[in-house]
Amino acid sequence: MNIKDNFSLIFSLVLLLLASCKGGNTNDAVSEKGERIPLSYAENLSLTKFPDYVKADIRNPWDTAKTLHTYILIPDSVNTPDNLPAGTVIRTPLKNSLVYSSVHNSLITELGSIDAIKGVCDAQYIHQPTLAKRINSGEVADCGNSMTPNIEKIIKLNPDGILLSPFENSGNYGKLGQLGIPIIECADYMETSPLGRAEWMKFYGILYGREETARDIFNATEKDYLSLKELASVSSVRPTVLVDRLYGSSWNVPAKHSTMGIFIEDAGGINPFSYIDKSGSSPLAGEQVLHKAGDADIWLVRYSQTNDKSLKELASDNPIYPQIKALKDKNVYGCNTSKVFFYEDIPFHPQWLLADLISVFHPELSVSDPNNQRHYFTKIN
């Protein structure tokens, strides 16, 4: 190789080195790395913002070493970018969505995107007045039961996204998964803390073009929740709290890292089943519950029936119940979910339930209820 060839080779290497040091243009550098959207509590969700899209990674709650689903959220105002990462592409904001759960219908309505709800499942559980009226008038399609949805109606609706709650080993959702419609797996209910689940509203805000609104609602929720938790922490009284009742042969009790278990602790109570070191609920026999929590100071009972439950009725429901101290002391609080929108309100507004629980556990504290004195649990007489 002569001197001229050596010079050309060295010159080319220098140019390559300079280019690598500069990292290409700024957009390319950002496109490769992205910018994480801060999430402080959610464990099964991560959001990364790129110049032309947001990448949402949902961790598999049942196998946390794996990813349940990845979504590429692209605003409909931009062309589809080149070299997208692997994932389900969704154009945002959603305008013609099918939403299975009343929980998410309530949040989407609060975000200001009720017009984007064009179909629902389990319509009988939807109590939001405006949406219920639209369902009854046929403006919003009733696509049947969430476990066996009406595929023909869904095909006719042709939604731009289907929001549903996944279950372990849900698979590809059978015929629904073959329609070519993006299925958005709403795994927020598998979060292990009240604020963790509520923080998923940032993901739904991006889906519906309400990112700033969702962020503002969550910030207010977080502030209220933490203030209430601090208020409860000053009390020296910590009552033992029993939750729910037998269903068949099992009593599902809140484990240490369950959402309800955390609610009890944050409200200044004691969860008698915190020795079960896991998330979610744990099924126990009635005798086991009586052994561990028969001396509970307070009993919270969620139920659904036309008439409010009485202590006499509760005592007659099962021979175990009259043996519970809280029932003997007439210190039982009930939430009739057929009249109170517990399951619609609480997932994305945990501060409302926390205020309610503190007022039950610590009547001596002056609780500033952030939801205008709404009460989910009231004393059973």
MIKE-236199 format. One record per residue (C-alpha): residue number from 0; x, z, y. Coordinates in Angstrom, 2 decimals. Layout:
<atoms>
@resi: NUM | px: X | pz: Z | py: Y
...
</atoms>
This chain:
<atoms>
@resi: 0 | px: 0.00 | pz: 0.00 | py: 0.00
@resi: 1 | px: 1.47 | pz: -1.02 | py: 3.41
@resi: 2 | px: 1.44 | pz: 0.94 | py: 6.68
@resi: 3 | px: -1.64 | pz: -0.89 | py: 7.98
@resi: 4 | px: -3.63 | pz: -0.02 | py: 4.85
@resi: 5 | px: -2.54 | pz: 3.62 | py: 5.11
@resi: 6 | px: -3.69 | pz: 3.78 | py: 8.73
@resi: 7 | px: -7.11 | pz: 2.31 | py: 7.86
@resi: 8 | px: -7.58 | pz: 4.80 | py: 5.05
@resi: 9 | px: -6.61 | pz: 7.79 | py: 7.25
@resi: 10 | px: -8.88 | pz: 6.56 | py: 10.08
@resi: 11 | px: -11.84 | pz: 6.28 | py: 7.71
@resi: 12 | px: -11.27 | pz: 9.79 | py: 6.34
@resi: 13 | px: -11.13 | pz: 11.23 | py: 9.87
@resi: 14 | px: -14.47 | pz: 9.60 | py: 10.75
@resi: 15 | px: -16.07 | pz: 11.04 | py: 7.62
@resi: 16 | px: -14.68 | pz: 14.50 | py: 8.41
@resi: 17 | px: -16.01 | pz: 14.38 | py: 11.98
@resi: 18 | px: -19.43 | pz: 13.31 | py: 10.77
@resi: 19 | px: -19.61 | pz: 16.13 | py: 8.23
@resi: 20 | px: -18.53 | pz: 18.69 | py: 10.85
@resi: 21 | px: -21.30 | pz: 17.54 | py: 13.21
@resi: 22 | px: -23.81 | pz: 17.78 | py: 10.36
@resi: 23 | px: -25.63 | pz: 14.61 | py: 11.36
@resi: 24 | px: -28.31 | pz: 14.80 | py: 14.05
@resi: 25 | px: -30.21 | pz: 18.05 | py: 14.70
@resi: 26 | px: -33.43 | pz: 16.88 | py: 13.10
@resi: 27 | px: -31.64 | pz: 16.11 | py: 9.84
@resi: 28 | px: -30.03 | pz: 19.56 | py: 9.82
@resi: 29 | px: -33.38 | pz: 21.32 | py: 10.46
@resi: 30 | px: -35.10 | pz: 19.09 | py: 7.91
@resi: 31 | px: -32.67 | pz: 20.19 | py: 5.21
@resi: 32 | px: -32.88 | pz: 23.93 | py: 5.90
@resi: 33 | px: -36.20 | pz: 24.51 | py: 7.60
@resi: 34 | px: -37.22 | pz: 27.63 | py: 9.48
@resi: 35 | px: -38.86 | pz: 30.50 | py: 7.63
@resi: 36 | px: -42.18 | pz: 31.68 | py: 9.06
@resi: 37 | px: -41.84 | pz: 35.49 | py: 9.06
@resi: 38 | px: -43.90 | pz: 37.34 | py: 6.44
@resi: 39 | px: -43.48 | pz: 41.11 | py: 6.33
@resi: 40 | px: -45.78 | pz: 42.15 | py: 3.49
@resi: 41 | px: -46.84 | pz: 39.21 | py: 1.31
@resi: 42 | px: -44.73 | pz: 39.05 | py: -1.85
@resi: 43 | px: -46.21 | pz: 35.97 | py: -3.51
@resi: 44 | px: -46.09 | pz: 33.60 | py: -0.54
@resi: 45 | px: -43.33 | pz: 31.99 | py: 1.50
@resi: 46 | px: -43.76 | pz: 29.52 | py: 4.36
@resi: 47 | px: -41.04 | pz: 27.23 | py: 5.70
@resi: 48 | px: -41.54 | pz: 25.10 | py: 8.78
@resi: 49 | px: -39.87 | pz: 21.69 | py: 9.08
@resi: 50 | px: -40.16 | pz: 19.23 | py: 11.98
@resi: 51 | px: -43.07 | pz: 17.30 | py: 10.45
@resi: 52 | px: -44.55 | pz: 19.63 | py: 7.83
@resi: 53 | px: -44.78 | pz: 23.16 | py: 6.44
@resi: 54 | px: -43.72 | pz: 23.93 | py: 2.88
@resi: 55 | px: -45.75 | pz: 26.70 | py: 1.25
@resi: 56 | px: -44.41 | pz: 28.20 | py: -1.98
@resi: 57 | px: -46.72 | pz: 30.40 | py: -4.03
@resi: 58 | px: -44.99 | pz: 32.61 | py: -6.57
@resi: 59 | px: -46.62 | pz: 33.02 | py: -9.95
@resi: 60 | px: -47.97 | pz: 36.61 | py: -9.84
@resi: 61 | px: -48.03 | pz: 36.79 | py: -13.64
@resi: 62 | px: -44.46 | pz: 35.52 | py: -14.06
@resi: 63 | px: -42.61 | pz: 36.20 | py: -10.83
@resi: 64 | px: -39.57 | pz: 34.18 | py: -11.91
@resi: 65 | px: -41.69 | pz: 31.04 | py: -11.64
@resi: 66 | px: -43.52 | pz: 29.16 | py: -8.89
@resi: 67 | px: -47.27 | pz: 28.82 | py: -9.27
@resi: 68 | px: -47.61 | pz: 25.97 | py: -6.78
@resi: 69 | px: -45.85 | pz: 24.31 | py: -3.86
@resi: 70 | px: -47.79 | pz: 22.69 | py: -1.03
@resi: 71 | px: -46.52 | pz: 20.29 | py: 1.61
@resi: 72 | px: -48.79 | pz: 20.68 | py: 4.64
@resi: 73 | px: -48.53 | pz: 17.64 | py: 6.93
@resi: 74 | px: -50.48 | pz: 17.43 | py: 10.20
@resi: 75 | px: -52.69 | pz: 14.34 | py: 10.25
@resi: 76 | px: -51.18 | pz: 13.50 | py: 13.64
@resi: 77 | px: -47.86 | pz: 12.41 | py: 12.06
@resi: 78 | px: -46.90 | pz: 9.74 | py: 9.57
@resi: 79 | px: -45.92 | pz: 10.86 | py: 6.08
@resi: 80 | px: -42.22 | pz: 11.78 | py: 6.32
@resi: 81 | px: -39.65 | pz: 10.27 | py: 3.97
@resi: 82 | px: -37.85 | pz: 12.30 | py: 1.32
@resi: 83 | px: -40.48 | pz: 15.04 | py: 1.01
@resi: 84 | px: -39.75 | pz: 17.87 | py: -1.43
@resi: 85 | px: -41.78 | pz: 18.07 | py: -4.61
@resi: 86 | px: -45.24 | pz: 19.55 | py: -4.11
@resi: 87 | px: -48.91 | pz: 18.80 | py: -3.50
@resi: 88 | px: -49.33 | pz: 17.00 | py: -0.19
@resi: 89 | px: -52.21 | pz: 18.22 | py: 1.98
@resi: 90 | px: -53.14 | pz: 16.74 | py: 5.33
@resi: 91 | px: -54.01 | pz: 19.38 | py: 7.91
@resi: 92 | px: -56.24 | pz: 20.54 | py: 9.34
@resi: 93 | px: -58.70 | pz: 20.46 | py: 6.46
@resi: 94 | px: -62.00 | pz: 19.00 | py: 7.65
@resi: 95 | px: -64.08 | pz: 18.64 | py: 4.50
@resi: 96 | px: -63.19 | pz: 21.53 | py: 2.22
@resi: 97 | px: -64.85 | pz: 23.07 | py: -0.82
@resi: 98 | px: -64.39 | pz: 26.86 | py: -0.76
@resi: 99 | px: -65.21 | pz: 28.85 | py: -3.89
@resi: 100 | px: -64.95 | pz: 32.43 | py: -2.65
@resi: 101 | px: -67.10 | pz: 34.27 | py: -0.10
@resi: 102 | px: -63.90 | pz: 36.12 | py: 0.89
@resi: 103 | px: -62.24 | pz: 32.93 | py: 2.08
@resi: 104 | px: -65.45 | pz: 31.53 | py: 3.56
@resi: 105 | px: -65.65 | pz: 34.64 | py: 5.75
@resi: 106 | px: -62.05 | pz: 34.29 | py: 6.91
@resi: 107 | px: -62.34 | pz: 30.55 | py: 7.61
@resi: 108 | px: -65.47 | pz: 31.25 | py: 9.65
@resi: 109 | px: -63.65 | pz: 33.96 | py: 11.60
@resi: 110 | px: -60.76 | pz: 31.58 | py: 12.28
@resi: 111 | px: -63.24 | pz: 29.23 | py: 13.95
@resi: 112 | px: -63.30 | pz: 26.53 | py: 11.26
@resi: 113 | px: -66.77 | pz: 26.96 | py: 9.78
@resi: 114 | px: -67.43 | pz: 23.25 | py: 10.42
@resi: 115 | px: -64.66 | pz: 22.45 | py: 7.90
@resi: 116 | px: -66.60 | pz: 24.19 | py: 5.09
@resi: 117 | px: -68.65 | pz: 21.40 | py: 3.54
@resi: 118 | px: -69.15 | pz: 22.84 | py: 0.08
@resi: 119 | px: -69.26 | pz: 26.27 | py: -1.59
@resi: 120 | px: -69.57 | pz: 27.88 | py: -5.00
@resi: 121 | px: -71.40 | pz: 31.11 | py: -5.82
@resi: 122 | px: -73.66 | pz: 30.66 | py: -2.81
@resi: 123 | px: -75.68 | pz: 33.76 | py: -3.72
@resi: 124 | px: -72.74 | pz: 35.96 | py: -2.70
@resi: 125 | px: -72.35 | pz: 34.44 | py: 0.76
@resi: 126 | px: -73.88 | pz: 36.65 | py: 3.45
@resi: 127 | px: -72.34 | pz: 35.16 | py: 6.60
@resi: 128 | px: -75.52 | pz: 34.22 | py: 8.51
@resi: 129 | px: -74.52 | pz: 30.84 | py: 9.95
@resi: 130 | px: -72.95 | pz: 29.61 | py: 6.72
@resi: 131 | px: -75.88 | pz: 30.88 | py: 4.62
@resi: 132 | px: -78.26 | pz: 28.97 | py: 6.89
@resi: 133 | px: -76.23 | pz: 25.78 | py: 6.48
@resi: 134 | px: -76.27 | pz: 26.16 | py: 2.70
@resi: 135 | px: -80.04 | pz: 26.67 | py: 2.66
@resi: 136 | px: -80.59 | pz: 23.60 | py: 4.83
@resi: 137 | px: -78.35 | pz: 21.43 | py: 2.62
@resi: 138 | px: -75.82 | pz: 20.86 | py: 5.38
@resi: 139 | px: -73.25 | pz: 22.60 | py: 3.18
@resi: 140 | px: -73.30 | pz: 21.57 | py: -0.48
@resi: 141 | px: -73.97 | pz: 24.22 | py: -3.12
@resi: 142 | px: -71.60 | pz: 23.20 | py: -5.93
@resi: 143 | px: -72.83 | pz: 25.81 | py: -8.40
@resi: 144 | px: -71.08 | pz: 28.56 | py: -10.28
@resi: 145 | px: -67.35 | pz: 28.94 | py: -9.67
@resi: 146 | px: -66.67 | pz: 29.23 | py: -13.40
@resi: 147 | px: -68.59 | pz: 26.02 | py: -14.23
@resi: 148 | px: -68.84 | pz: 24.04 | py: -10.98
@resi: 149 | px: -71.02 | pz: 20.96 | py: -10.62
@resi: 150 | px: -68.45 | pz: 18.16 | py: -10.97
@resi: 151 | px: -70.92 | pz: 15.45 | py: -9.91
@resi: 152 | px: -71.63 | pz: 17.23 | py: -6.63
@resi: 153 | px: -67.91 | pz: 17.71 | py: -6.03
@resi: 154 | px: -67.24 | pz: 14.00 | py: -6.61
@resi: 155 | px: -70.01 | pz: 13.13 | py: -4.14
@resi: 156 | px: -68.63 | pz: 15.61 | py: -1.59
@resi: 157 | px: -65.10 | pz: 14.20 | py: -2.01
@resi: 158 | px: -63.43 | pz: 17.17 | py: -0.29
@resi: 159 | px: -59.94 | pz: 17.01 | py: 1.22
@resi: 160 | px: -59.10 | pz: 20.33 | py: -0.45
@resi: 161 | px: -60.58 | pz: 22.83 | py: -2.91
@resi: 162 | px: -59.82 | pz: 26.51 | py: -2.34
@resi: 163 | px: -60.17 | pz: 28.66 | py: -5.44
@resi: 164 | px: -58.72 | pz: 31.84 | py: -6.91
@resi: 165 | px: -56.39 | pz: 31.19 | py: -9.86
@resi: 166 | px: -56.26 | pz: 33.24 | py: -13.03
@resi: 167 | px: -53.45 | pz: 33.76 | py: -15.46
@resi: 168 | px: -52.93 | pz: 30.61 | py: -17.53
@resi: 169 | px: -55.52 | pz: 28.72 | py: -15.48
@resi: 170 | px: -53.90 | pz: 25.46 | py: -16.60
@resi: 171 | px: -54.82 | pz: 22.23 | py: -14.85
@resi: 172 | px: -58.49 | pz: 23.19 | py: -14.25
@resi: 173 | px: -59.92 | pz: 20.63 | py: -16.69
@resi: 174 | px: -62.10 | pz: 17.92 | py: -15.14
@resi: 175 | px: -61.67 | pz: 19.46 | py: -11.70
@resi: 176 | px: -57.93 | pz: 18.94 | py: -11.92
@resi: 177 | px: -58.40 | pz: 15.28 | py: -12.86
@resi: 178 | px: -60.28 | pz: 14.34 | py: -9.68
@resi: 179 | px: -57.13 | pz: 13.83 | py: -7.61
@resi: 180 | px: -58.32 | pz: 16.35 | py: -5.01
@resi: 181 | px: -55.74 | pz: 18.95 | py: -3.87
@resi: 182 | px: -56.49 | pz: 22.31 | py: -5.48
@resi: 183 | px: -55.32 | pz: 25.17 | py: -3.29
@resi: 184 | px: -54.65 | pz: 28.23 | py: -5.46
@resi: 185 | px: -55.59 | pz: 31.28 | py: -3.40
@resi: 186 | px: -53.52 | pz: 33.94 | py: -5.15
@resi: 187 | px: -53.77 | pz: 36.40 | py: -2.27
@resi: 188 | px: -55.85 | pz: 38.78 | py: -4.39
@resi: 189 | px: -52.79 | pz: 39.40 | py: -6.57
@resi: 190 | px: -50.78 | pz: 40.93 | py: -3.73
@resi: 191 | px: -49.79 | pz: 44.55 | py: -4.24
@resi: 192 | px: -50.66 | pz: 45.95 | py: -0.81
@resi: 193 | px: -53.58 | pz: 45.69 | py: 1.63
@resi: 194 | px: -51.44 | pz: 44.17 | py: 4.39
@resi: 195 | px: -49.76 | pz: 41.87 | py: 1.87
@resi: 196 | px: -53.07 | pz: 40.24 | py: 1.04
@resi: 197 | px: -54.20 | pz: 40.15 | py: 4.66
@resi: 198 | px: -50.99 | pz: 38.34 | py: 5.66
@resi: 199 | px: -52.07 | pz: 35.30 | py: 3.64
@resi: 200 | px: -54.33 | pz: 34.46 | py: 6.56
@resi: 201 | px: -51.23 | pz: 32.87 | py: 8.13
@resi: 202 | px: -51.26 | pz: 30.29 | py: 5.30
@resi: 203 | px: -54.98 | pz: 29.63 | py: 5.70
@resi: 204 | px: -54.51 | pz: 29.37 | py: 9.45
@resi: 205 | px: -52.04 | pz: 26.50 | py: 8.94
@resi: 206 | px: -54.38 | pz: 24.81 | py: 6.47
@resi: 207 | px: -57.19 | pz: 24.76 | py: 9.02
@resi: 208 | px: -55.13 | pz: 24.14 | py: 12.15
@resi: 209 | px: -55.63 | pz: 27.71 | py: 13.37
@resi: 210 | px: -52.11 | pz: 29.04 | py: 13.02
@resi: 211 | px: -52.02 | pz: 30.90 | py: 16.33
@resi: 212 | px: -55.48 | pz: 32.42 | py: 15.82
@resi: 213 | px: -54.53 | pz: 33.64 | py: 12.35
@resi: 214 | px: -51.32 | pz: 35.16 | py: 13.67
@resi: 215 | px: -53.19 | pz: 37.00 | py: 16.43
@resi: 216 | px: -55.80 | pz: 38.36 | py: 14.03
@resi: 217 | px: -53.14 | pz: 39.56 | py: 11.61
@resi: 218 | px: -51.08 | pz: 41.21 | py: 14.35
@resi: 219 | px: -54.15 | pz: 43.17 | py: 15.48
@resi: 220 | px: -54.96 | pz: 44.06 | py: 11.87
@resi: 221 | px: -51.42 | pz: 45.29 | py: 11.23
@resi: 222 | px: -51.33 | pz: 47.36 | py: 14.42
@resi: 223 | px: -54.63 | pz: 49.08 | py: 13.67
@resi: 224 | px: -53.74 | pz: 49.70 | py: 10.02
@resi: 225 | px: -50.35 | pz: 51.26 | py: 10.77
@resi: 226 | px: -51.80 | pz: 53.43 | py: 13.55
@resi: 227 | px: -54.48 | pz: 54.75 | py: 11.19
@resi: 228 | px: -51.93 | pz: 55.37 | py: 8.45
@resi: 229 | px: -49.82 | pz: 57.39 | py: 10.89
@resi: 230 | px: -52.89 | pz: 59.39 | py: 11.93
@resi: 231 | px: -53.68 | pz: 60.29 | py: 8.31
@resi: 232 | px: -50.08 | pz: 61.28 | py: 7.58
@resi: 233 | px: -50.23 | pz: 64.29 | py: 9.93
@resi: 234 | px: -52.92 | pz: 66.06 | py: 7.88
@resi: 235 | px: -51.73 | pz: 68.80 | py: 5.54
@resi: 236 | px: -54.88 | pz: 68.40 | py: 3.43
@resi: 237 | px: -54.60 | pz: 65.83 | py: 0.65
@resi: 238 | px: -57.73 | pz: 65.57 | py: -1.52
@resi: 239 | px: -57.58 | pz: 64.09 | py: -5.02
@resi: 240 | px: -59.70 | pz: 60.96 | py: -5.15
@resi: 241 | px: -61.47 | pz: 59.38 | py: -8.13
@resi: 242 | px: -62.66 | pz: 55.76 | py: -7.85
@resi: 243 | px: -65.50 | pz: 53.86 | py: -9.58
@resi: 244 | px: -66.99 | pz: 54.60 | py: -13.00
@resi: 245 | px: -67.30 | pz: 53.44 | py: -16.58
@resi: 246 | px: -68.18 | pz: 49.83 | py: -17.35
@resi: 247 | px: -68.91 | pz: 49.63 | py: -21.03
@resi: 248 | px: -66.19 | pz: 51.63 | py: -22.75
@resi: 249 | px: -63.56 | pz: 51.23 | py: -20.00
@resi: 250 | px: -62.96 | pz: 52.88 | py: -16.66
@resi: 251 | px: -60.68 | pz: 50.71 | py: -14.54
@resi: 252 | px: -58.55 | pz: 53.13 | py: -12.53
@resi: 253 | px: -56.15 | pz: 52.21 | py: -9.70
@resi: 254 | px: -52.51 | pz: 52.22 | py: -10.81
@resi: 255 | px: -49.73 | pz: 53.35 | py: -8.48
@resi: 256 | px: -49.07 | pz: 49.95 | py: -6.89
@resi: 257 | px: -52.67 | pz: 48.74 | py: -6.87
@resi: 258 | px: -54.34 | pz: 47.91 | py: -3.58
@resi: 259 | px: -56.86 | pz: 50.74 | py: -3.94
@resi: 260 | px: -54.10 | pz: 53.13 | py: -4.98
@resi: 261 | px: -52.23 | pz: 52.30 | py: -1.77
@resi: 262 | px: -55.42 | pz: 52.66 | py: 0.28
@resi: 263 | px: -55.89 | pz: 56.18 | py: -1.11
@resi: 264 | px: -52.30 | pz: 57.20 | py: -0.34
@resi: 265 | px: -52.33 | pz: 55.63 | py: 3.14
@resi: 266 | px: -55.60 | pz: 57.41 | py: 3.95
@resi: 267 | px: -53.98 | pz: 60.75 | py: 3.10
@resi: 268 | px: -55.39 | pz: 61.22 | py: -0.39
@resi: 269 | px: -53.93 | pz: 61.67 | py: -3.85
@resi: 270 | px: -54.43 | pz: 59.06 | py: -6.54
@resi: 271 | px: -54.52 | pz: 60.94 | py: -9.89
@resi: 272 | px: -53.42 | pz: 57.78 | py: -11.67
@resi: 273 | px: -50.25 | pz: 57.12 | py: -9.68
@resi: 274 | px: -48.30 | pz: 57.93 | py: -12.84
@resi: 275 | px: -49.27 | pz: 54.43 | py: -14.07
@resi: 276 | px: -46.32 | pz: 52.57 | py: -12.55
@resi: 277 | px: -47.80 | pz: 49.09 | py: -12.16
@resi: 278 | px: -49.95 | pz: 47.00 | py: -9.85
@resi: 279 | px: -53.64 | pz: 46.30 | py: -10.33
@resi: 280 | px: -56.05 | pz: 48.46 | py: -12.26
@resi: 281 | px: -55.62 | pz: 49.96 | py: -15.69
@resi: 282 | px: -58.49 | pz: 50.40 | py: -18.21
@resi: 283 | px: -58.83 | pz: 53.91 | py: -19.63
@resi: 284 | px: -61.39 | pz: 55.60 | py: -21.85
@resi: 285 | px: -63.84 | pz: 57.93 | py: -20.12
@resi: 286 | px: -62.33 | pz: 60.96 | py: -21.82
@resi: 287 | px: -58.88 | pz: 60.06 | py: -20.48
@resi: 288 | px: -60.24 | pz: 59.79 | py: -16.95
@resi: 289 | px: -62.03 | pz: 63.10 | py: -17.28
@resi: 290 | px: -58.80 | pz: 64.75 | py: -18.48
@resi: 291 | px: -56.71 | pz: 63.39 | py: -15.61
@resi: 292 | px: -59.24 | pz: 63.36 | py: -12.76
@resi: 293 | px: -62.11 | pz: 65.63 | py: -13.78
@resi: 294 | px: -61.08 | pz: 68.03 | py: -10.99
@resi: 295 | px: -61.08 | pz: 65.31 | py: -8.29
@resi: 296 | px: -62.21 | pz: 66.55 | py: -4.87
@resi: 297 | px: -63.82 | pz: 63.26 | py: -3.86
@resi: 298 | px: -65.45 | pz: 60.51 | py: -5.91
@resi: 299 | px: -65.85 | pz: 56.99 | py: -4.50
@resi: 300 | px: -68.40 | pz: 54.88 | py: -6.36
@resi: 301 | px: -68.89 | pz: 51.15 | py: -5.79
@resi: 302 | px: -72.09 | pz: 49.74 | py: -7.23
@resi: 303 | px: -74.66 | pz: 47.01 | py: -6.66
@resi: 304 | px: -78.39 | pz: 47.64 | py: -6.95
@resi: 305 | px: -81.58 | pz: 47.31 | py: -4.94
@resi: 306 | px: -82.02 | pz: 51.01 | py: -4.16
@resi: 307 | px: -79.23 | pz: 53.32 | py: -3.09
@resi: 308 | px: -77.97 | pz: 55.53 | py: -5.91
@resi: 309 | px: -78.76 | pz: 59.25 | py: -5.94
@resi: 310 | px: -76.73 | pz: 62.11 | py: -7.39
@resi: 311 | px: -79.46 | pz: 62.69 | py: -9.95
@resi: 312 | px: -79.33 | pz: 59.05 | py: -11.07
@resi: 313 | px: -75.53 | pz: 59.06 | py: -11.21
@resi: 314 | px: -75.50 | pz: 62.24 | py: -13.30
@resi: 315 | px: -77.91 | pz: 60.65 | py: -15.78
@resi: 316 | px: -75.86 | pz: 57.45 | py: -16.12
@resi: 317 | px: -73.30 | pz: 59.02 | py: -18.48
@resi: 318 | px: -72.78 | pz: 62.50 | py: -19.97
@resi: 319 | px: -69.19 | pz: 62.50 | py: -18.69
@resi: 320 | px: -70.20 | pz: 62.31 | py: -15.02
@resi: 321 | px: -71.78 | pz: 65.78 | py: -14.60
@resi: 322 | px: -68.48 | pz: 67.29 | py: -15.76
@resi: 323 | px: -66.62 | pz: 65.87 | py: -12.74
@resi: 324 | px: -65.92 | pz: 68.44 | py: -10.03
@resi: 325 | px: -66.76 | pz: 66.08 | py: -7.14
@resi: 326 | px: -70.24 | pz: 65.55 | py: -8.56
@resi: 327 | px: -70.74 | pz: 69.28 | py: -9.08
@resi: 328 | px: -69.68 | pz: 69.85 | py: -5.47
@resi: 329 | px: -71.91 | pz: 66.98 | py: -4.21
@resi: 330 | px: -68.88 | pz: 65.27 | py: -2.76
@resi: 331 | px: -69.61 | pz: 61.73 | py: -3.94
@resi: 332 | px: -69.58 | pz: 58.70 | py: -1.65
@resi: 333 | px: -71.16 | pz: 55.40 | py: -2.60
@resi: 334 | px: -70.79 | pz: 51.81 | py: -1.46
@resi: 335 | px: -73.77 | pz: 49.65 | py: -2.38
@resi: 336 | px: -72.15 | pz: 46.22 | py: -2.32
@resi: 337 | px: -75.52 | pz: 44.47 | py: -2.44
@resi: 338 | px: -76.13 | pz: 45.77 | py: 1.09
@resi: 339 | px: -72.61 | pz: 46.28 | py: 2.47
@resi: 340 | px: -70.25 | pz: 43.31 | py: 2.66
@resi: 341 | px: -67.33 | pz: 45.24 | py: 1.19
@resi: 342 | px: -65.74 | pz: 42.39 | py: -0.77
@resi: 343 | px: -66.09 | pz: 39.90 | py: 2.09
@resi: 344 | px: -64.73 | pz: 42.16 | py: 4.83
@resi: 345 | px: -61.90 | pz: 44.17 | py: 3.32
@resi: 346 | px: -59.35 | pz: 41.61 | py: 2.00
@resi: 347 | px: -58.41 | pz: 40.37 | py: 5.48
@resi: 348 | px: -59.41 | pz: 43.48 | py: 7.45
@resi: 349 | px: -58.00 | pz: 46.40 | py: 5.45
@resi: 350 | px: -57.92 | pz: 48.54 | py: 8.59
@resi: 351 | px: -61.73 | pz: 48.77 | py: 8.46
@resi: 352 | px: -61.69 | pz: 50.36 | py: 5.02
@resi: 353 | px: -58.73 | pz: 52.58 | py: 5.88
@resi: 354 | px: -60.62 | pz: 54.00 | py: 8.88
@resi: 355 | px: -63.61 | pz: 54.60 | py: 6.63
@resi: 356 | px: -61.57 | pz: 56.40 | py: 3.97
@resi: 357 | px: -59.82 | pz: 58.60 | py: 6.50
@resi: 358 | px: -63.21 | pz: 59.67 | py: 7.89
@resi: 359 | px: -64.22 | pz: 60.63 | py: 4.32
@resi: 360 | px: -60.96 | pz: 62.34 | py: 3.31
@resi: 361 | px: -60.27 | pz: 63.98 | py: 6.66
@resi: 362 | px: -63.44 | pz: 64.64 | py: 8.64
@resi: 363 | px: -61.35 | pz: 66.98 | py: 10.80
@resi: 364 | px: -59.47 | pz: 63.98 | py: 12.24
@resi: 365 | px: -60.84 | pz: 61.96 | py: 15.12
@resi: 366 | px: -60.72 | pz: 58.41 | py: 13.76
@resi: 367 | px: -60.98 | pz: 55.58 | py: 16.25
@resi: 368 | px: -62.76 | pz: 53.09 | py: 14.04
@resi: 369 | px: -61.49 | pz: 49.57 | py: 14.89
@resi: 370 | px: -64.72 | pz: 48.10 | py: 13.51
@resi: 371 | px: -67.24 | pz: 49.89 | py: 15.69
@resi: 372 | px: -68.06 | pz: 52.71 | py: 13.28
@resi: 373 | px: -68.85 | pz: 50.49 | py: 10.33
@resi: 374 | px: -69.06 | pz: 52.57 | py: 7.18
@resi: 375 | px: -68.64 | pz: 51.26 | py: 3.65
@resi: 376 | px: -68.83 | pz: 54.58 | py: 1.84
@resi: 377 | px: -71.65 | pz: 56.99 | py: 2.67
@resi: 378 | px: -72.47 | pz: 60.30 | py: 1.06
@resi: 379 | px: -74.73 | pz: 60.16 | py: -1.99
@resi: 380 | px: -77.46 | pz: 62.81 | py: -1.96
</atoms>
